[in-house]
Each structure stands twice: as structure tokens, then as C-alpha cells.
Amino acid sequence: MGIGVWQVVLVLVIVLIIFGAGKLPKVMGDVAKGVKNFKSGLKEGEEEAKADDQAAISAKEETEVPASSEKKDVS
């Protein structure tokens, strides 16, 4: 079930009644800024996650000992 055209029209009419035509551009501008900040926050979070993953991989590679360099106890 998705949002139909009539539901969108009804929401827009209610918003227009509540805020009025004069304040609507300011409200929509604030909403646009909020969406922009949200998207940039998501991008920053993804970049941090990638950096953390790379750091974890690097740390794991540094701690692993290659099998050929291990000394075997033959006694």
C-alpha cells in the first residue's frame, strides 16, 4: 500500500491551512535544509564506517603471522 495522489493533496492542503501561504516558502526551505543535513550526515557516517573497516582489516593483517615464518617445535 503506497501513498496515493489524494493523500498527498490532502496533506498539502492541511499544511497550507496551518502555515498559510506567506510562511510556506520559509517552512519548505527549512525542510530542504534538514533533508540536506540528514543526507550529509549519512554520507559522513558511511565514510566513518569504511574508515573503521579499513582500520580493522589493517590491524588484523598486522597481527596475523604467516604460516611459513612460524617455528615448529620438533622435540
KESE-895952 format. One record per residue: residue in one letter; x, y, z of N, C-alpha, C in turn. Coordinates in pm, whole numbers. Layout:
// KESE-895952
+------+--------+--------+--------+--------+--------+--------+--------+--------+--------+
| code |    n_u |    n_v |    n_w |   ca_u |   ca_v |   ca_w |    c_u |    c_v |    c_w |
+------+--------+--------+--------+--------+--------+--------+--------+--------+--------+
|    A |      X |      Y |      Z |      X |      Y |      Z |      X |      Y |      Z |
...
+------+--------+--------+--------+--------+--------+--------+--------+--------+--------+
//
This chain:
// KESE-895952
+------+--------+--------+--------+--------+--------+--------+--------+--------+--------+
| code |    n_u |    n_v |    n_w |   ca_u |   ca_v |   ca_w |    c_u |    c_v |    c_w |
+------+--------+--------+--------+--------+--------+--------+--------+--------+--------+
|    M |     83 |   -117 |      0 |      0 |      0 |      0 |     88 |    124 |      0 |
|    G |     71 |    206 |    -97 |    151 |    327 |   -106 |     65 |    450 |    -81 |
|    I |    132 |    561 |    -84 |     61 |    688 |    -66 |      5 |    728 |   -201 |
|    G |   -124 |    754 |   -204 |   -189 |    793 |   -328 |   -183 |    943 |   -349 |
|    V |   -229 |    983 |   -465 |   -229 |   1125 |   -502 |   -320 |   1204 |   -409 |
|    W |   -434 |   1148 |   -376 |   -529 |   1220 |   -292 |   -475 |   1242 |   -151 |
|    Q |   -400 |   1147 |   -100 |   -340 |   1165 |     33 |   -238 |   1278 |     31 |
|    V |   -159 |   1286 |    -75 |    -60 |   1393 |    -87 |   -129 |   1528 |    -98 |
|    V |   -234 |   1536 |   -178 |   -309 |   1661 |   -192 |   -368 |   1702 |    -58 |
|    L |   -423 |   1608 |     15 |   -483 |   1638 |    145 |   -378 |   1691 |    243 |
|    V |   -261 |   1630 |    246 |   -154 |   1676 |    335 |   -111 |   1817 |    295 |
|    L |    -96 |   1844 |    167 |    -57 |   1977 |    121 |   -160 |   2083 |    158 |
|    V |   -288 |   2049 |    147 |   -394 |   2143 |    185 |   -388 |   2172 |    334 |
|    I |   -368 |   2069 |    415 |   -360 |   2088 |    560 |   -240 |   2174 |    597 |
|    V |   -126 |   2149 |    533 |     -5 |   2229 |    559 |    -30 |   2374 |    519 |
|    L |    -96 |   2396 |    406 |   -126 |   2532 |    361 |   -220 |   2602 |    459 |
|    I |   -316 |   2531 |    514 |   -408 |   2591 |    611 |   -334 |   2625 |    740 |
|    I |   -248 |   2534 |    787 |   -179 |   2555 |    915 |    -78 |   2669 |    906 |
|    F |      6 |   2668 |    805 |    114 |   2765 |    797 |     79 |   2890 |    717 |
|    G |    -16 |   2882 |    630 |    -51 |   2995 |    547 |     44 |   3008 |    429 |
|    A |      0 |   3084 |    330 |     78 |   3096 |    207 |    205 |   3178 |    229 |
|    G |    205 |   3271 |    325 |    320 |   3356 |    348 |    437 |   3284 |    411 |
|    K |    409 |   3192 |    503 |    516 |   3121 |    574 |    559 |   2993 |    503 |
|    L |    485 |   2951 |    403 |    513 |   2825 |    337 |    653 |   2820 |    274 |
|    P |    700 |   2923 |    204 |    835 |   2915 |    148 |    944 |   2899 |    255 |
|    K |    928 |   2967 |    368 |   1026 |   2956 |    476 |   1024 |   2815 |    534 |
|    V |    907 |   2760 |    555 |    894 |   2625 |    609 |    956 |   2524 |    514 |
|    M |    928 |   2537 |    385 |    982 |   2443 |    288 |   1135 |   2457 |    277 |
|    G |   1185 |   2579 |    291 |   1329 |   2599 |    292 |   1395 |   2531 |    411 |
|    D |   1331 |   2542 |    527 |   1383 |   2475 |    646 |   1380 |   2324 |    631 |
|    V |   1273 |   2273 |    569 |   1264 |   2129 |    544 |   1376 |   2085 |    449 |
|    A |   1400 |   2164 |    345 |   1506 |   2130 |    249 |   1643 |   2130 |    317 |
|    K |   1669 |   2226 |    405 |   1796 |   2229 |    478 |   1809 |   2106 |    568 |
|    G |   1700 |   2068 |    630 |   1703 |   1950 |    716 |   1733 |   1824 |    638 |
|    V |   1673 |   1810 |    521 |   1698 |   1693 |    438 |   1843 |   1693 |    391 |
|    K |   1895 |   1810 |    353 |   2034 |   1821 |    308 |   2130 |   1782 |    420 |
|    N |   2105 |   1831 |    541 |   2190 |   1797 |    655 |   2182 |   1647 |    688 |
|    F |   2063 |   1591 |    675 |   2045 |   1448 |    700 |   2127 |   1366 |    601 |
|    K |   2120 |   1402 |    473 |   2196 |   1329 |    371 |   2346 |   1342 |    394 |
|    S |   2392 |   1462 |    429 |   2535 |   1478 |    453 |   2578 |   1398 |    577 |
|    G |   2494 |   1390 |    676 |   2523 |   1310 |    794 |   2533 |   1162 |    760 |
|    L |   2446 |   1115 |    670 |   2453 |    977 |    627 |   2584 |    949 |    554 |
|    K |   2624 |   1042 |    468 |   2749 |   1024 |    395 |   2868 |   1020 |    490 |
|    E |   2869 |   1109 |    590 |   2978 |   1110 |    689 |   2981 |    979 |    767 |
|    G |   2864 |    929 |    802 |   2857 |    803 |    875 |   2909 |    687 |    793 |
|    E |   2877 |    686 |    663 |   2927 |    580 |    576 |   3078 |    589 |    562 |
|    E |   3131 |    711 |    550 |   3276 |    729 |    538 |   3348 |    684 |    665 |
|    E |   3290 |    715 |    781 |   3350 |    672 |    907 |   3347 |    520 |    920 |
|    A |   3237 |    460 |    876 |   3226 |    314 |    883 |   3330 |    248 |    792 |
|    K |   3349 |    305 |    674 |   3450 |    250 |    582 |   3590 |    264 |    642 |
|    A |   3616 |    379 |    703 |   3747 |    401 |    765 |   3770 |    303 |    880 |
|    D |   3665 |    280 |    960 |   3676 |    183 |   1070 |   3700 |     43 |   1017 |
|    D |   3630 |      7 |    908 |   3651 |   -125 |    849 |   3793 |   -141 |    798 |
|    Q |   3845 |    -38 |    732 |   3981 |    -44 |    680 |   4082 |    -55 |    795 |
|    A |   4058 |     18 |    903 |   4148 |     11 |   1018 |   4145 |   -129 |   1080 |
|    A |   4027 |   -188 |   1088 |   4015 |   -322 |   1144 |   4086 |   -425 |   1057 |
|    I |   4073 |   -409 |    925 |   4140 |   -500 |    833 |   4291 |   -486 |    846 |
|    S |   4338 |   -363 |    854 |   4482 |   -340 |    868 |   4536 |   -398 |    998 |
|    A |   4460 |   -380 |   1106 |   4504 |   -432 |   1235 |   4506 |   -585 |   1232 |
|    K |   4410 |   -644 |   1166 |   4404 |   -790 |   1157 |   4522 |   -842 |   1075 |
|    E |   4553 |   -774 |    965 |   4664 |   -818 |    881 |   4798 |   -806 |    956 |
|    E |   4811 |   -705 |   1040 |   4935 |   -686 |   1115 |   4953 |   -792 |   1222 |
|    T |   4845 |   -839 |   1280 |   4854 |   -936 |   1390 |   4867 |  -1079 |   1340 |
|    E |   4829 |  -1104 |   1215 |   4840 |  -1239 |   1162 |   4986 |  -1273 |   1136 |
|    V |   5023 |  -1394 |   1168 |   5159 |  -1441 |   1144 |   5153 |  -1537 |   1027 |
|    P |   5235 |  -1516 |    926 |   5233 |  -1609 |    812 |   5276 |  -1749 |    855 |
|    A |   5220 |  -1850 |    794 |   5248 |  -1989 |    831 |   5393 |  -2027 |    806 |
|    S |   5457 |  -1971 |    707 |   5595 |  -2007 |    673 |   5694 |  -1954 |    776 |
|    S |   5661 |  -1849 |    849 |   5753 |  -1793 |    944 |   5739 |  -1852 |   1084 |
|    E |   5638 |  -1936 |   1104 |   5620 |  -1998 |   1235 |   5727 |  -2104 |   1257 |
|    K |   5782 |  -2109 |   1377 |   5882 |  -2208 |   1410 |   5811 |  -2330 |   1470 |
|    K |   5850 |  -2444 |   1422 |   5786 |  -2566 |   1471 |   5877 |  -2631 |   1576 |
|    D |   5817 |  -2681 |   1680 |   5890 |  -2750 |   1785 |   5900 |  -2897 |   1746 |
|    V |   6021 |  -2945 |   1718 |   6041 |  -3079 |   1667 |   6082 |  -3175 |   1778 |
|    S |   6083 |  -3139 |   1900 |   6131 |  -3227 |   2006 |   6033 |  -3334 |   2043 |
+------+--------+--------+--------+--------+--------+--------+--------+--------+--------+
//
